[in-house]
Amino acid sequence: MNSRAFPAPEDPSAYSASAHLPLTPVGAGEDPYLERVRDHIRTLPESGIVEVMNYGRDRPGMIPLWAGEGDVATPPFICEAAATALHAGETFYTWQRGLPELRGAIARYMARTYGVAENPDRYFVTGSGMQAIHIALAMAVGAGDEVIIPSPSWPNAAAAAQKAGARPVYVPFAYGKDGFSLDHERLAEAITPRTRAIFLNTPANPTGFVATHDDLRAVLALARRHGLWIIADEIYGRFYYGDAPRAPSFHDVMDEGDHILFVQTFSKNWAMTGWRVGWIEADPRLGQVIENLIQYSTSGVAAFMQRGAVAALDQGEDFVAAQIARARKGRDLVADALIATGKVDLVKPPGAFYLFFRIAGRSDVRSLGLTLVDEANVGLAPGTAFGPGGEGFMRLCFARGDAQLAEASRRLVAWLQGDGLTGAGAA
């Protein structure tokens, strides 16, 4: 890569320790109806990802690499387990904390994958990983509190903090020749008397950053020193391209009694994005609190869906291994093609299933996302959708099949080389 072609990312000092999600009152002073809505709800940001999706989703021949999901449907053995339960009449209210069978399956999975003691009392089934995040934040923060979030980051986490009345405080990752890394000094400087939690996603969406064990120990030391919660989003933990079967985890460095709330989902590993089933892992002493939060929001996850989740955990290891191998191959296919043009600033990510890269001379990435739809018929997400530090970057999801990724690479390379794909991208 020619580093001279790419200016340094915007000076991170522009994002002070108190850099927050903007709170511009949408509609205030213009619509008395909207003014009745609480500011922290009315000002939730619109999704920059959805904007590009809506712009290009109906284009013939579009290759959609904008969303965080693959193109493989949920495997039959999971669907059949759910269908069997559905036809057997498992359509009534069920355990708020989750079916005992599913909590047991989660405990077995965590024991064999993360080496933790097998304890079903630590796991609580939620209506998606997103609900797990909402529950974790509801326990950890409230109005006027602050949540530290390394950035660029998945925007839903910051929005969930704002929805809880708290204020997200972005701490931009460092960026260099080896990609994104955690800036320990700036993370420590971001802590104020209002800080109540650190939200850490590793492996990370959108950057592919993977925390090392030293990173995790440093974050844990900060949390212990200041009495903070850690909300650990490790949903991409299996999508790791290092030498180990999974990414480093807080499970490897924590002690009993550390205030860590783990959020998880069935969406990525088992191709179940549309099912909306996840779990939260916490100290069993929080069990009644978590059960109450589930009860007062969804009253639990449908039992027949939970039967599918049991099958995913107990029978799905071969499927997960195939998903990871497919993603690794997809990463290399697209990254190698783009890097070879000499016109992108791209470091192969060690985890998750996204490329996060810059194109020389194209800083307005919101406009660039729309342009690529029009001229290359490929859908990417603009980095600005992921908060401070995402300026100038684009996100590409490579959790797709070889044929689709090869064609997407061909179109993007041709566009980068100026061959002009307008009107031909749908071929």
Secondary structure, DSSP 8 states (H G I E B T S, - for coil): --GGGS---S-GGGS-TT-B-----TTTTT-HHHHTS-HHHHT----HHHHHHHHHTTSTT-EE--SS--S----HHHHHHHHHHHHTT--S---TT--HHHHHHHHHHHHHHH-----GGGEEEESSHHHHHHHHHHHH--TT-EEEEEES--HHHHHHHHHTT-EEEEEE-EEETTEEE--HHHHHHT--TTEEEEEEESS-TTT-----HHHHHHHHHHHHHHT-EEEEE-TTTT-B-SSSSS---GGGT--TT--EEEEEESTTTTT-GGG--EEEE--GGGHHHHHHHHHTTTS---HHHHHHHHHHHHH-HHHHHHHHHHHHHHHHHHHHHHHHTT-EE----SBSSEEEEEETT---HHHHHHHHHHHH-EE-EEGGGG-TT-TTEEEEE--S-HHHHHHHHHHHHHHHTT---TTTTT-
